[in-house]
């Protein structure tokens, strides 16, 4: 019984950590894409 609880806890922790990392990476990627888009728009405005 204790082994089952231990396995369940490890599996749940791995799923939670991987979901947190995936969410963090996805959010950073979105902000980075917005940053690149804004940067290119700024460069277009400065060009004649």
PQR file with spaces between the fields and no chain letter, atoms N, CA, C, O and H, PARSE charges and radii, in Angstrom:
ATOM       1  N    UNK     1       0.839   -1.201    0.000 -0.4000 1.5000
ATOM       2  CA   UNK     1       0.000    0.000    0.000 -0.0000 2.0000
ATOM       3  C    UNK     1       0.875    1.253    0.000  0.5500 1.7000
ATOM       4  O    UNK     1       0.593    2.211   -0.720 -0.5500 1.4000
ATOM       5  N    UNK     2       1.932    1.245    0.804 -0.4000 1.5000
ATOM       6  CA   UNK     2       2.808    2.415    0.862 -0.0000 2.0000
ATOM       7  C    UNK     2       3.494    2.641   -0.479  0.5500 1.7000
ATOM       8  O    UNK     2       3.699    3.786   -0.881 -0.5500 1.4000
ATOM       9  H    UNK     2       2.161    0.467    1.389  0.4000 1.0000
ATOM      10  N    UNK     3       3.853    1.561   -1.178 -0.4000 1.5000
ATOM      11  CA   UNK     3       4.512    1.694   -2.482 -0.0000 2.0000
ATOM      12  C    UNK     3       3.573    2.349   -3.489  0.5500 1.7000
ATOM      13  O    UNK     3       4.002    3.166   -4.304 -0.5500 1.4000
ATOM      14  H    UNK     3       3.687    0.631   -0.852  0.4000 1.0000
ATOM      15  N    UNK     4       2.290    1.990   -3.431 -0.4000 1.5000
ATOM      16  CA   UNK     4       1.328    2.576   -4.361 -0.0000 2.0000
ATOM      17  C    UNK     4       1.192    4.076   -4.116  0.5500 1.7000
ATOM      18  O    UNK     4       1.136    4.861   -5.063 -0.5500 1.4000
ATOM      19  H    UNK     4       1.941    1.327   -2.769  0.4000 1.0000
ATOM      20  N    UNK     5       1.141    4.470   -2.852 -0.4000 1.5000
ATOM      21  CA   UNK     5       1.043    5.896   -2.523 -0.0000 2.0000
ATOM      22  C    UNK     5       2.299    6.627   -2.996  0.5500 1.7000
ATOM      23  O    UNK     5       2.217    7.736   -3.526 -0.5500 1.4000
ATOM      24  H    UNK     5       1.186    3.833   -2.083  0.4000 1.0000
ATOM      25  N    UNK     6       3.456    6.003   -2.803 -0.4000 1.5000
ATOM      26  CA   UNK     6       4.716    6.614   -3.219 -0.0000 2.0000
ATOM      27  C    UNK     6       4.765    6.783   -4.738  0.5500 1.7000
ATOM      28  O    UNK     6       5.153    7.839   -5.236 -0.5500 1.4000
ATOM      29  H    UNK     6       3.523    5.103   -2.373  0.4000 1.0000
ATOM      30  N    UNK     7       4.371    5.740   -5.469 -0.4000 1.5000
ATOM      31  CA   UNK     7       4.379    5.804   -6.934 -0.0000 2.0000
ATOM      32  C    UNK     7       3.409    6.882   -7.413  0.5500 1.7000
ATOM      33  O    UNK     7       3.739    7.663   -8.305 -0.5500 1.4000
ATOM      34  H    UNK     7       4.056    4.881   -5.064  0.4000 1.0000
ATOM      35  N    UNK     8       2.205    6.926   -6.817 -0.4000 1.5000
ATOM      36  CA   UNK     8       1.213    7.924   -7.211 -0.0000 2.0000
ATOM      37  C    UNK     8       1.745    9.332   -6.970  0.5500 1.7000
ATOM      38  O    UNK     8       1.558   10.218   -7.804 -0.5500 1.4000
ATOM      39  H    UNK     8       1.937    6.291   -6.092  0.4000 1.0000
ATOM      40  N    UNK     9       2.409    9.544   -5.831 -0.4000 1.5000
ATOM      41  CA   UNK     9       2.959   10.860   -5.514 -0.0000 2.0000
ATOM      42  C    UNK     9       4.040   11.259   -6.512  0.5500 1.7000
ATOM      43  O    UNK     9       4.077   12.404   -6.963 -0.5500 1.4000
ATOM      44  H    UNK     9       2.561    8.824   -5.153  0.4000 1.0000
ATOM      45  N    UNK    10       4.918   10.323   -6.858 -0.4000 1.5000
ATOM      46  CA   UNK    10       5.994   10.627   -7.814 -0.0000 2.0000
ATOM      47  C    UNK    10       5.407   10.961   -9.184  0.5500 1.7000
ATOM      48  O    UNK    10       5.827   11.926   -9.823 -0.5500 1.4000
ATOM      49  H    UNK    10       4.888    9.393   -6.492  0.4000 1.0000
ATOM      50  N    UNK    11       4.431   10.162   -9.636 -0.4000 1.5000
ATOM      51  CA   UNK    11       3.821   10.405  -10.947 -0.0000 2.0000
ATOM      52  C    UNK    11       3.130   11.759  -10.955  0.5500 1.7000
ATOM      53  O    UNK    11       3.271   12.524  -11.909 -0.5500 1.4000
ATOM      54  H    UNK    11       4.090    9.378   -9.117  0.4000 1.0000
ATOM      55  N    UNK    12       2.384   12.061   -9.900 -0.4000 1.5000
ATOM      56  CA   UNK    12       1.674   13.336   -9.820 -0.0000 2.0000
ATOM      57  C    UNK    12       2.656   14.506   -9.807  0.5500 1.7000
ATOM      58  O    UNK    12       2.410   15.526  -10.451 -0.5500 1.4000
ATOM      59  H    UNK    12       2.269   11.439   -9.125  0.4000 1.0000
ATOM      60  N    UNK    13       3.768   14.367   -9.079 -0.4000 1.5000
ATOM      61  CA   UNK    13       4.772   15.429   -9.017 -0.0000 2.0000
ATOM      62  C    UNK    13       5.412   15.641  -10.382  0.5500 1.7000
ATOM      63  O    UNK    13       5.625   16.782  -10.792 -0.5500 1.4000
ATOM      64  H    UNK    13       3.968   13.538   -8.556  0.4000 1.0000
ATOM      65  N    UNK    14       5.721   14.559  -11.092 -0.4000 1.5000
ATOM      66  CA   UNK    14       6.337   14.691  -12.420 -0.0000 2.0000
ATOM      67  C    UNK    14       5.380   15.392  -13.379  0.5500 1.7000
ATOM      68  O    UNK    14       5.795   16.265  -14.141 -0.5500 1.4000
ATOM      69  H    UNK    14       5.547   13.632  -10.759  0.4000 1.0000
ATOM      70  N    UNK    15       4.097   15.015  -13.346 -0.4000 1.5000
ATOM      71  CA   UNK    15       3.112   15.653  -14.220 -0.0000 2.0000
ATOM      72  C    UNK    15       2.990   17.138  -13.874  0.5500 1.7000
ATOM      73  O    UNK    15       2.952   17.983  -14.769 -0.5500 1.4000
ATOM      74  H    UNK    15       3.759   14.306  -12.726  0.4000 1.0000
ATOM      75  N    UNK    16       2.928   17.454  -12.589 -0.4000 1.5000
ATOM      76  CA   UNK    16       2.796   18.847  -12.180 -0.0000 2.0000
ATOM      77  C    UNK    16       3.998   19.685  -12.578  0.5500 1.7000
ATOM      78  O    UNK    16       3.838   20.804  -13.066 -0.5500 1.4000
ATOM      79  H    UNK    16       2.959   16.767  -11.862  0.4000 1.0000
ATOM      80  N    UNK    17       5.197   19.161  -12.378 -0.4000 1.5000
ATOM      81  CA   UNK    17       6.403   19.916  -12.719 -0.0000 2.0000
ATOM      82  C    UNK    17       6.505   20.101  -14.227  0.5500 1.7000
ATOM      83  O    UNK    17       6.838   21.190  -14.695 -0.5500 1.4000
ATOM      84  H    UNK    17       5.327   18.252  -11.981  0.4000 1.0000
ATOM      85  N    UNK    18       6.220   19.047  -14.993 -0.4000 1.5000
ATOM      86  CA   UNK    18       6.320   19.168  -16.447 -0.0000 2.0000
ATOM      87  C    UNK    18       5.285   20.159  -16.973  0.5500 1.7000
ATOM      88  O    UNK    18       5.579   20.915  -17.900 -0.5500 1.4000
ATOM      89  H    UNK    18       5.949   18.163  -14.613  0.4000 1.0000
ATOM      90  N    UNK    19       4.074   20.173  -16.400 -0.4000 1.5000
ATOM      91  CA   UNK    19       3.058   21.132  -16.827 -0.0000 2.0000
ATOM      92  C    UNK    19       3.488   22.551  -16.495  0.5500 1.7000
ATOM      93  O    UNK    19       3.287   23.461  -17.299 -0.5500 1.4000
ATOM      94  H    UNK    19       3.835   19.559  -15.647  0.4000 1.0000
ATOM      95  N    UNK    20       4.083   22.753  -15.313 -0.4000 1.5000
ATOM      96  CA   UNK    20       4.543   24.088  -14.928 -0.0000 2.0000
ATOM      97  C    UNK    20       5.650   24.565  -15.864  0.5500 1.7000
ATOM      98  O    UNK    20       5.647   25.719  -16.291 -0.5500 1.4000
ATOM      99  H    UNK    20       4.247   22.013  -14.661  0.4000 1.0000
ATOM     100  N    UNK    21       6.597   23.682  -16.186 -0.4000 1.5000
ATOM     101  CA   UNK    21       7.692   24.065  -17.089 -0.0000 2.0000
ATOM     102  C    UNK    21       7.143   24.377  -18.475  0.5500 1.7000
ATOM     103  O    UNK    21       7.560   25.354  -19.099 -0.5500 1.4000
ATOM     104  H    UNK    21       6.600   22.744  -15.839  0.4000 1.0000
ATOM     105  N    UNK    22       6.205   23.553  -18.968 -0.4000 1.5000
ATOM     106  CA   UNK    22       5.635   23.771  -20.294 -0.0000 2.0000
ATOM     107  C    UNK    22       4.886   25.101  -20.345  0.5500 1.7000
ATOM     108  O    UNK    22       5.006   25.840  -21.322 -0.5500 1.4000
ATOM     109  H    UNK    22       5.867   22.760  -18.462  0.4000 1.0000
ATOM     110  N    UNK    23       4.115   25.413  -19.303 -0.4000 1.5000
ATOM     111  CA   UNK    23       3.395   26.682  -19.262 -0.0000 2.0000
ATOM     112  C    UNK    23       4.372   27.849  -19.244  0.5500 1.7000
ATOM     113  O    UNK    23       4.163   28.838  -19.946 -0.5500 1.4000
ATOM     114  H    UNK    23       4.017   24.814  -18.509  0.4000 1.0000
ATOM     115  N    UNK    24       5.441   27.749  -18.447 -0.4000 1.5000
ATOM     116  CA   UNK    24       6.443   28.815  -18.362 -0.0000 2.0000
ATOM     117  C    UNK    24       7.102   29.040  -19.717  0.5500 1.7000
ATOM     118  O    UNK    24       7.251   30.180  -20.156 -0.5500 1.4000
ATOM     119  H    UNK    24       5.611   26.945  -17.876  0.4000 1.0000
ATOM     120  N    UNK    25       7.500   27.947  -20.385 -0.4000 1.5000
ATOM     121  CA   UNK    25       8.172   28.075  -21.686 -0.0000 2.0000
ATOM     122  C    UNK    25       7.213   28.660  -22.714  0.5500 1.7000
ATOM     123  O    UNK    25       7.605   29.513  -23.510 -0.5500 1.4000
ATOM     124  H    UNK    25       7.379   27.020  -20.029  0.4000 1.0000
ATOM     125  N    UNK    26       5.954   28.210  -22.704 -0.4000 1.5000
ATOM     126  CA   UNK    26       4.975   28.710  -23.665 -0.0000 2.0000
ATOM     127  C    UNK    26       4.745   30.203  -23.468  0.5500 1.7000
ATOM     128  O    UNK    26       4.663   30.948  -24.444 -0.5500 1.4000
ATOM     129  H    UNK    26       5.636   27.517  -22.057  0.4000 1.0000
ATOM     130  N    UNK    27       4.640   30.650  -22.214 -0.4000 1.5000
ATOM     131  CA   UNK    27       4.433   32.069  -21.934 -0.0000 2.0000
ATOM     132  C    UNK    27       5.639   32.883  -22.375  0.5500 1.7000
ATOM     133  O    UNK    27       5.481   33.937  -22.990 -0.5500 1.4000
ATOM     134  H    UNK    27       4.706   30.044  -21.421  0.4000 1.0000
ATOM     135  N    UNK    28       6.840   32.409  -22.071 -0.4000 1.5000
ATOM     136  CA   UNK    28       8.050   33.132  -22.474 -0.0000 2.0000
ATOM     137  C    UNK    28       8.124   33.238  -23.995  0.5500 1.7000
ATOM     138  O    UNK    28       8.501   34.282  -24.527 -0.5500 1.4000
ATOM     139  H    UNK    28       6.969   31.552  -21.571  0.4000 1.0000
ATOM     140  N    UNK    29       7.763   32.157  -24.700 -0.4000 1.5000
ATOM     141  CA   UNK    29       7.810   32.166  -26.160 -0.0000 2.0000
ATOM     142  C    UNK    29       6.838   33.206  -26.715  0.5500 1.7000
ATOM     143  O    UNK    29       7.159   33.912  -27.671 -0.5500 1.4000
ATOM     144  H    UNK    29       7.457   31.309  -24.269  0.4000 1.0000
ATOM     145  N    UNK    30       5.648   33.301  -26.113 -0.4000 1.5000
ATOM     146  CA   UNK    30       4.662   34.272  -26.577 -0.0000 2.0000
ATOM     147  C    UNK    30       5.181   35.692  -26.379  0.5500 1.7000
ATOM     148  O    UNK    30       5.080   36.522  -27.282 -0.5500 1.4000
ATOM     149  H    UNK    30       5.387   32.727  -25.337  0.4000 1.0000
ATOM     150  N    UNK    31       5.737   35.975  -25.198 -0.4000 1.5000
ATOM     151  CA   UNK    31       6.285   37.302  -24.948 -0.0000 2.0000
ATOM     152  C    UNK    31       7.434   37.602  -25.905  0.5500 1.7000
ATOM     153  O    UNK    31       7.565   38.732  -26.376 -0.5500 1.4000
ATOM     154  H    UNK    31       5.820   35.301  -24.464  0.4000 1.0000
ATOM     155  N    UNK    32       8.264   36.608  -26.196 -0.4000 1.5000
ATOM     156  CA   UNK    32       9.402   36.814  -27.093 -0.0000 2.0000
ATOM     157  C    UNK    32       8.917   37.100  -28.511  0.5500 1.7000
ATOM     158  O    UNK    32       9.475   37.961  -29.191 -0.5500 1.4000
ATOM     159  H    UNK    32       8.157   35.690  -25.813  0.4000 1.0000
ATOM     160  N    UNK    33       7.875   36.382  -28.970 -0.4000 1.5000
ATOM     161  CA   UNK    33       7.319   36.643  -30.297 -0.0000 2.0000
ATOM     162  C    UNK    33       6.753   38.056  -30.370  0.5500 1.7000
ATOM     163  O    UNK    33       6.970   38.760  -31.357 -0.5500 1.4000
ATOM     164  H    UNK    33       7.421   35.683  -28.418  0.4000 1.0000
ATOM     165  N    UNK    34       6.023   38.481  -29.324 -0.4000 1.5000
ATOM     166  CA   UNK    34       5.495   39.847  -29.305 -0.0000 2.0000
ATOM     167  C    UNK    34       6.626   40.861  -29.337  0.5500 1.7000
ATOM     168  O    UNK    34       6.529   41.882  -30.018 -0.5500 1.4000
ATOM     169  H    UNK    34       5.847   37.910  -28.523  0.4000 1.0000
ATOM     170  N    UNK    35       7.702   40.583  -28.602 -0.4000 1.5000
ATOM     171  CA   UNK    35       8.850   41.489  -28.574 -0.0000 2.0000
ATOM     172  C    UNK    35       9.470   41.611  -29.965  0.5500 1.7000
ATOM     173  O    UNK    35       9.786   42.717  -30.405 -0.5500 1.4000
ATOM     174  H    UNK    35       7.781   39.754  -28.049  0.4000 1.0000
ATOM     175  N    UNK    36       9.645   40.493  -30.657 -0.4000 1.5000
ATOM     176  CA   UNK    36      10.222   40.535  -32.004 -0.0000 2.0000
ATOM     177  C    UNK    36       9.300   41.274  -32.969  0.5500 1.7000
ATOM     178  O    UNK    36       9.769   42.026  -33.824 -0.5500 1.4000
ATOM     179  H    UNK    36       9.389   39.595  -30.300  0.4000 1.0000
ATOM     180  N    UNK    37       7.985   41.062  -32.836 -0.4000 1.5000
ATOM     181  CA   UNK    37       7.043   41.737  -33.713 -0.0000 2.0000
ATOM     182  C    UNK    37       7.100   43.247  -33.496  0.5500 1.7000
ATOM     183  O    UNK    37       7.139   44.014  -34.458 -0.5500 1.4000
ATOM     184  H    UNK    37       7.604   40.451  -32.141  0.4000 1.0000
ATOM     185  N    UNK    38       7.105   43.675  -32.231 -0.4000 1.5000
ATOM     186  CA   UNK    38       7.179   45.101  -31.931 -0.0000 2.0000
ATOM     187  C    UNK    38       8.491   45.697  -32.433  0.5500 1.7000
ATOM     188  O    UNK    38       8.519   46.815  -32.948 -0.5500 1.4000
ATOM     189  H    UNK    38       7.074   43.052  -31.449  0.4000 1.0000
ATOM     190  N    UNK    39       9.580   44.940  -32.277 -0.4000 1.5000
ATOM     191  CA   UNK    39      10.885   45.425  -32.723 -0.0000 2.0000
ATOM     192  C    UNK    39      10.887   45.622  -34.238  0.5500 1.7000
ATOM     193  O    UNK    39      11.398   46.632  -34.723 -0.5500 1.4000
ATOM     194  H    UNK    39       9.557   44.032  -31.858  0.4000 1.0000
ATOM     195  N    UNK    40      10.330   44.682  -34.988 -0.4000 1.5000
ATOM     196  CA   UNK    40      10.316   44.818  -36.444 -0.0000 2.0000
ATOM     197  C    UNK    40       9.413   45.976  -36.864  0.5500 1.7000
ATOM     198  O    UNK    40       9.720   46.675  -37.829 -0.5500 1.4000
ATOM     199  H    UNK    40       9.915   43.862  -34.594  0.4000 1.0000
ATOM     200  N    UNK    41       8.297   46.189  -36.148 -0.4000 1.5000
ATOM     201  CA   UNK    41       7.432   47.323  -36.480 -0.0000 2.0000
ATOM     202  C    UNK    41       8.141   48.640  -36.218  0.5500 1.7000
ATOM     203  O    UNK    41       8.003   49.586  -36.993 -0.5500 1.4000
ATOM     204  H    UNK    41       8.048   45.620  -35.364  0.4000 1.0000
ATOM     205  N    UNK    42       8.908   48.712  -35.118 -0.4000 1.5000
ATOM     206  CA   UNK    42       9.677   49.926  -34.829 -0.0000 2.0000
ATOM     207  C    UNK    42      10.704   50.185  -35.918  0.5500 1.7000
ATOM     208  O    UNK    42      10.886   51.328  -36.339 -0.5500 1.4000
ATOM     209  H    UNK    42       9.020   47.943  -34.487  0.4000 1.0000
ATOM     210  N    UNK    43      11.382   49.134  -36.382 -0.4000 1.5000
ATOM     211  CA   UNK    43      12.380   49.307  -37.436 -0.0000 2.0000
ATOM     212  C    UNK    43      11.715   49.771  -38.728  0.5500 1.7000
ATOM     213  O    UNK    43      12.282   50.587  -39.454 -0.5500 1.4000
ATOM     214  H    UNK    43      11.234   48.205  -36.040  0.4000 1.0000
ATOM     215  N    UNK    44      10.522   49.263  -39.024 -0.4000 1.5000
ATOM     216  CA   UNK    44       9.811   49.692  -40.232 -0.0000 2.0000
ATOM     217  C    UNK    44       9.455   51.169  -40.148  0.5500 1.7000
ATOM     218  O    UNK    44       9.530   51.882  -41.148 -0.5500 1.4000
ATOM     219  H    UNK    44      10.061   48.600  -38.434  0.4000 1.0000
ATOM     220  N    UNK    45       9.068   51.636  -38.960 -0.4000 1.5000
ATOM     221  CA   UNK    45       8.702   53.045  -38.811 -0.0000 2.0000
ATOM     222  C    UNK    45       9.903   53.952  -39.025  0.5500 1.7000
ATOM     223  O    UNK    45       9.758   55.045  -39.574 -0.5500 1.4000
ATOM     224  H    UNK    45       9.007   51.056  -38.147  0.4000 1.0000
ATOM     225  N    UNK    46      11.083   53.522  -38.602 -0.4000 1.5000
ATOM     226  CA   UNK    46      12.269   54.372  -38.725 -0.0000 2.0000
ATOM     227  C    UNK    46      12.804   54.391  -40.147  0.5500 1.7000
ATOM     228  O    UNK    46      13.494   55.335  -40.532 -0.5500 1.4000
ATOM     229  H    UNK    46      11.201   52.635  -38.156  0.4000 1.0000
ATOM     230  N    UNK    47      12.499   53.372  -40.931 -0.4000 1.5000
ATOM     231  CA   UNK    47      13.004   53.356  -42.304 -0.0000 2.0000
ATOM     232  C    UNK    47      12.172   54.291  -43.175  0.5500 1.7000
ATOM     233  O    UNK    47      10.961   54.391  -42.978 -0.5500 1.4000
ATOM     234  H    UNK    47      11.937   52.605  -40.619  0.4000 1.0000
ATOM     235  N    UNK    48      12.794   54.978  -44.134 -0.4000 1.5000
ATOM     236  CA   UNK    48      12.040   55.885  -45.018 -0.0000 2.0000
ATOM     237  C    UNK    48      11.156   55.121  -46.007  0.5500 1.7000
ATOM     238  O    UNK    48      10.461   55.736  -46.816 -0.5500 1.4000
ATOM     239  H    UNK    48      13.778   54.896  -44.294  0.4000 1.0000
